[in-house]
Amino acid sequence: MNLFRRPAPSLDDLILDTAGNDLSSARLMPTVARPPQVFVRGQGSWLWDSDDRAYLDFNQGGAANSLGHSPQVLIKALSDQAQALINPGNGLYNRLQLNLVERLCEHTGSDQGYLLNSGAQACEAAIKLARKWGQLHRGSAYRIITAGNGCHGRSFAAMSASSGGCDNRFEPQLPGFSHVPFNDLPALHAAVDAGTVAIMLEPIQAEAGVIPATEHYLKGVERLCRELGILLILDEVQTGIGRCGALLAEQQYGIRADIIMLGKGLGGGVPLAALLARGKACCFEVGELEGTHHGNALMASAGLAVLDTVLEHGFLEQVRESGCYLGEGLARLAYRYDHGQLRGQGLMWGLTLSDDSADAVVKAALHEGLILNAPQPNCLRFTPALTVSKSNIDEMLLRLARAFSRVRTAQLQCRKGIAV
Ligand SMILES: Cc1ncc(COP(=O)(O)O)c(C=O)c1O
């Protein structure tokens, strides 16, 4: 008897591609809600499913594909590097890892960096680094204060650092974190005590629905950290590497963190993240942070290709320009459909709807050939490729308008049905 044999998936669970091959979604752990389409290729702002239908992608893998789908620069970097060396292992130096860390430090004004594979890993590493610093300088203090509705990832420490923005179902959480309301400086001040080692924040809360920190708040947090001698950790996993129209969002706020987390857009769709540290925060020693694929040469080659592109003359200016164009278009559409507040910066926008119809709009948009994300029941998030064109934005707005109309019609029909 084959002990490893599992029941075959039922026909209802099968996803077939155009050739009739079973893609067996039933075998995949159902941890993520996905539409039934299977995607087979991408180019820039466009994705194609297995029926060759084209979709305009304004989510881009949750803001990861910073240069869009399969950009030539990334294809070339990855294929050249794959020919030369994929992975010597984290216990050996490779040139790509050293180059990328050097370039990141040079352009962000950091002193040390380390490469990892996901935002959650960068968060875990930032927590470790802060705790290490606490042992050295704060009498073993280890508590980190974070903001309500923040999201720093879905591993255990990252989840415990998060509050409401990520998954909080797996109690008990790890100790050592306190959450205070976002954009509330007095609450933050009141929460700091002798056991506090750091404050960790997103400059713009992404999963909470693109909620920016005010300049007054972030400058006040930086001042507080300096006065009290604790670390400021900025989670720039989503806002960093050009997403907000500058290499880092902290540059736009005119502040300077001690530790920075990067991820998502850094790899342009390839799993890559980074931890950056400045001055006194550089205190890791041998044996304190390792991972099989940390600093992987293939991943680092992707990071270098993305960073070189984002730092090209005029690139960030173009992001700011496209961002304004997208923001203006969204504002017009929101007004026309009586939806609410628009928040964001660069090419990261959140639109609050007048009701909890975000999932319905995402579904209707998919029907219109548009891929969007709904981080909250009443909020849509727009994170297109940083290379998105004005015509792509115009086309997106047309499709979104049709999706809004579809949802409105369905809501009206539903109300009429109830009235009858
Ligand atoms: C601000 C922020 N930090 C960290 C993470 C976690 O990144 P990852 O999903 O790569 O682990 C996310 C993911 O959405 C995020 O938005």
The ligand as an ORCA input file, in Angstrom:
! r2SCAN-3c Opt
* xyz 0 1
  C       5.200     47.153      4.869
  C       5.412     45.676      4.737
  N       6.369     45.075      5.456
  C       6.619     43.761      5.358
  C       5.855     42.964      4.533
  C       6.147     41.498      4.424
  O       6.796     41.230      3.232
  P       6.818     39.737      2.625
  O       5.429     39.433      2.190
  O       7.799     39.805      1.506
  O       7.269     38.832      3.717
  C       4.835     43.535      3.776
  C       3.995     42.695      2.894
  O       2.953     43.064      2.418
  C       4.601     44.918      3.876
  O       3.644     45.534      3.152
*
